[in-house]
Amino acid sequence: MFTFIECLRAALISIKAHGLRSLLTTLGIIIGVASVIATVSIVQGLSFNINQQFEGLGANSLSVYSYTSFDDQLRGRFGRITDRDLQLISTRVNGIQSITPILASRFTSQVHYGARSTYGRVIGTSESYRNVNQLFIEHGRFLSASDNQSRRRVCVIGVTVRDNLSLPENPVGEYIEINNEWFKVIGLAEAKGEMLGLQQDDIVLLPYNSMQRLNGNAAELDIQIQLTVQQLDALPDVSEHIRQLLRKSHRIEGDDDDFKIQSAQQLKDSISQITSAVTLVMGGIVSISLLVGGIGIMNIMLVSVTERTREIGICKAIGAKRHVILLQFLLESLLLCLLGGLVGLLMGYAAGAGIAAMIPNFPPAHVPLWAVALSFGFSALVGLVFGIAPAAKAANLDPIDALRYE
């Protein structure tokens, strides 16, 4: 232990004695670690933000929507999810907690209030939409079953629609115009912000039957179905049951499904895989600079061994063991890399946070603990690998030849 402490002290004294050279030596490591941390913090910040937003969707939710392959489109065949499918799933599938249809507008989604107008996502849905999508009401109330049955001209709007139309802070009781029809605002949804760069607060929710009438009351309107299950572990079984029912209902035999069933967890996992792959590729590219920094440290350490040949000879002449000389130079190389890694970590996080702040609507940078551990671990590995050759050279010097060195 005493030997280790003395070697560590000698390494620190050597680094301090050649401060400028030590700084220039670690510059490659600093740049390498800073590049890796900046890259990882930006990508992981985006991933962390996405995962947080997906937490609000609920892991027990499913979405069913139509899908048409390119070949079927060429044949003029288009998949549809209809009211019949909604009724089939509602009555035949067990374990469903809440289920709601989503009917998009077939007309321009322009909303008017007085002389002002804005575009919003005008959709028809039921009273279950609030439970499935975990939507909360800030003012007023949500759509009810009686609103839907009576085809009332009422709506719930998001805060973006309220702000764009310059409606009062509490817009309940105001009237807005949609597709030349007047609708009374009965509720304002709480702000949910952006998700994947898409605005979530530009919604205008109408009763499902009212939207059907606005769309022309067509019998074969394509809808989307959203639902939640009572038990999370029953999600795969419910999904497979729905798939078999829809295949039978759509008379699909041997062909691919003309619909998609997707859970929030599946979408979250897909995005996580993409961000992980991007992190791996970008981190691998910028890690090349760490190898370049390691080569620089090895070169400087070899020069240091040459400069201190007589010093090494004196140490050996007075009884210094080979492993002590080896440990001293190895610790010096390791300390240079770790100090460079620490500075690079701070600079990398500052750079990542600055870049994220300069990009409009971009989530803040996030540095996971594994990235910090990986940076220091890789820095230590570089110090050990590229410090072995100079340390071995110093340890293997013949004391007589070293004392004669000029």
Buried (B, 14 or more C-beta within 10 A) or exposed (E): EEEEEEBBEBBEEBBEEBEEEBBEBBBBBBBBBBBBBBBBBBBBBBBBBBEEBBEBBBBBBBBBBBBBBEEBEEEEEEBBBBBEBBEBBEEEBEBBBBBBBBBBBBEEBBBBBEEEEBEBBBBBBBBBBBBBBEBEBBBBEBBBEEBBEEBBBBBBBBBBBBBBBEBEEEBBEBBBBBBEEEBEBBBBBEBBEEBEEEBBBBBBBBBBBBBBBBBEEEEEBBBBBBBBBEEEEBBEBBBEBBBEBBBEBBEBEEEEBBBBBBBBBBBBEEBBEEBEEBBEEBBEEBBEBBBEBBEBBBEBBBEBBEEBBEBBBBBBEEEBEEEBBBBBBBBBBBBBBBBBBBBBBBBBBBBBBEBBEEEEEBBBBBBBEEBBEBBBEBBBBBBBBBBBBBBBBBBEBEBEEBBEEE
